[in-house]
Amino acid sequence: MVTRAETRVVYAAGAAQGIVLVTFPAASTIFTSPHEYDLSDTQYGFLFLPQVAAAITASLLGGWLGSRFATKRVYLAGLAAGLVSMLLLIVGQFFETDTSVAFSLLLVATAFLGVGFGLTVPALNTLTAAFHPLAADSSVLVADAQRHETVEPEQITMDMEFAQEGGEGATPYEVLLHAAMIGDAKRFSRQDLVEQCWRVMQPLLDSPPPVHPYAKGSWGPTEGDQVLAGFGRWQHPWVASLAGV
């Protein structure tokens, strides 16, 4: 059972990680000021390349690291990386006059910032689910039903917790992405089929035929009979309205 203190610590650490993440963009005027770091616009832009690369790499490795060393340790490692990033930012202030050294320190700092973000955010999602195991989406259906012992229908409520009933189903895009990742081609059209569809449709798109109006409730325009020219003619289905019933 997770205590309130542990929950507050995780939430506070998450807030701190968010503050660390916006520090470098917020300090853009300081980094580019000629009286401070005096970085060029290009150098300032390059600062975020290590952050992006490190964040993606850490996020990809986060699941494996969590299963090997436990989620809590991965989360603490991410917080430590964020702390190192802030320490390097502080150290960089002592080298403002040496732009090359300061720029190198800031590159390393943003790399640690990316590692911290990549490790802490997935871990935060996992810890949040662990802290609130009973929190789940639910579906409440209110319907009118007639019980066997009653004469008139009465309203009943059916409440289902998805967490207890197998979880929420995958969305259509999730189904397609999963099929693509495992190489399941049943949900996709073959290239030759797509090319043949375009072979038929492209001439219609390039030179669309005229639109023929037809009366509401009828079986379509008389021009449609030309489609069957040479193959007999269209037989109108017999319906009660045509028989005068």
N, C-alpha and C positions, 0 to 999 in steps of 0.2 A: 504494500500500500504506500503510495506516494504521499509525503507530508506536505503541509502548506508551505513550509519553509523551502523545501526543494522546488516546489512549483514557482515560488516567488523568485528564487535564485535563477531559474531557467528563464523566466520572463524578463528579469532584469538584465541578464546576459544577452538575451535577444535584442532588447532595446539598445544596449551598449554596442552590439554588433551593427545595428542600423545606423547609429551615430558615427561609428568608425567608417562605415561604407560611404557616407556622404561628406566626409572630411575633405578628401582630396578635391572633389568638384567644387566644394564651398570655398576652398582656398585658392581658386584659380587666379584671382587678382594678385595674391601674394606671390604665387609662383612666377607670374609673368611681369611683375612690377620691376622696373629698372633699379629701384631702390631696395629690392629684396633679393629674390633668387635670379631675376633677370633671365628667365627662360624664354626662348622663342616660342611662337605658336606651334611650330612643328615639334619641338621638344616637349611641350606640354601635352600635345596629342599623343606622342609616343609613350607618355607615362602610363597610359591605360592599357597598352598592349600586353605587358606582363600580367596585369590584373585579369584581363579577359582570358588569356591562355591558362593561367594558373587556376582560375575559378572553374573553367571547363574541365581541366584535368582532375582537379580535386573532386568535383562532382561525380565524374565518371568512376573514380576510385573509391568514393565514399561508401558505396554499398559493400564492396569487397572488404574495405578496412573495417567497416562496422561489424561484419560477420566474423572477422578474424580477431579484432581487438575489443569489441563491444562498442555500442553506439555512444555510451557516455565518454569513453576515452577519445573517440573521434571528435566529439563535440568539444571536449576540453582542449584537444590539439588545435581545433579551429579557433577557439578563443585565444589560445597562446599565440597563434600566428597573427591574429589581429592586434594583440598587444605588442608583438615584435614590430609590426608595421608602424604603430604609433611611436614606439621608441626610436625607430629609424627616422621618423619625421622630426622628432625633437632633436636628434643628433644632427640632422641635416641643417638645422638653424645655425650651427657653429661653422658651417662651411659655405655660407651664402656668398661670400666673396670669391670663392673658387667654384665657378659654375659647373665644371666637369665633375668634380667630386660630389657636389650637391646633387647633380642630376643622376649620377650613378647610385647614390644612396636612395633617392626617390624611386628609381626603377626597382630596386630591391624591395623597398617598402611597399610599392603597389603590388609586387608579386606576392609578398606575404599577405597583403590584404585580399588578393584573389583566392589564395589558399584558405584563409580564414572564412571567407564567404562560401566557398565551395564545400567546405567540411561542416560548417555550422548549420546552414539552412536545411539541407536534407536531414541532418540529425535532429533539428528542432521539430520538423514535421513528424518524425518518428516518436520523439519524446512527448509531443502534444497528444498523439494518439494513445500513448502509454499512460499519460496522466489522466486521460478522460476515456477510459475503456467503455463506459456506458453511454457516452454521447454518440448517437447514431441517427441518421436520417430515418424518419418514420413516415408511413403513409396511412392516412386515416380516411376510410371510405364510409360515407354515410349513405345508406340505401333503404328503400322501403321494401320490406319483406313480410310475408304472411307466415306466421308460425302455425304449426298444425293444430295447436290448441286454441287459436284465436280465430275470430270471424273476419275482422278487418285487418288490413296490413298495418304494420307499425314500424317506426323508424329504428334501425339498428346501426351500431357503429362497429366497424371492423378496423382494428389498429394493428399494424404490423411493423416490427422493428427489423430493418434490413440487416442489421448486424447479426440478428438471431436467425434470419431466414436465408442466409447464404450470401448476403451482400448485394450491392447494387450492380446491375448488369453493365457490361461494357457498352460504351457509346459506339455508333457506327464507325467513326474514324478510328477508335481504338481497335475495333475488330479488323479493319483494313490494315492498320499499321502492324498489328500482331501477325496477320497473315503474310504481309510482306517480309517481316523479319524472319519468320520460320520457313519461308519459301513455299507457302501454300498458294498455288495459282488458281484455285477453283473460283475465287472471288474476283478475278481479273480477266479481262478480255485479251485474247491472243493478238499479237501484232497484225497477223494476216487478216483476222476478222475486222479489226479496226480499219485497216487499209481498204478492205472491200466495202465497208460501210461508207467511207469517204468517197470511194469510186462512184457509188450510187448517188450520194447526197450532194457532192460538190457541183455537178452540173445543174441541179435544182437550185442551189444557192447562187450560182453564177447567172443563170437565166430562169428565174422562177416563173412557173406557169401562171395563167390568170386564175383568179379566185371566182368560182361559180357559186352564186347564192342558191339556196333551195328553201322550200317552205318548211316551217317548223312542224315537226311531227312526221315529216315524210322520210323516205328512204334515201334521200340525197339528190343531187342534181342529175338531170337526164344525161349530162355529159359523161357521167360515170359509166354509162353503158358502153362507151367506146373502149373502155379498158378491156372488155370481154369480146371486142370485135374479132370475129373469126372463131370464137369458142362458144357460140350459142348466145344466149342473152341472159340477163339477170332475172331470176325468178323471185318475185316479191313474196315474202313469207305470208302465210295466211294468218290473220289475227282477227279477233272478234270484232274490232271496230270496222274492218273492211267488209265484214259480212252483215253489217247493219244490226248487230246484236246490242 
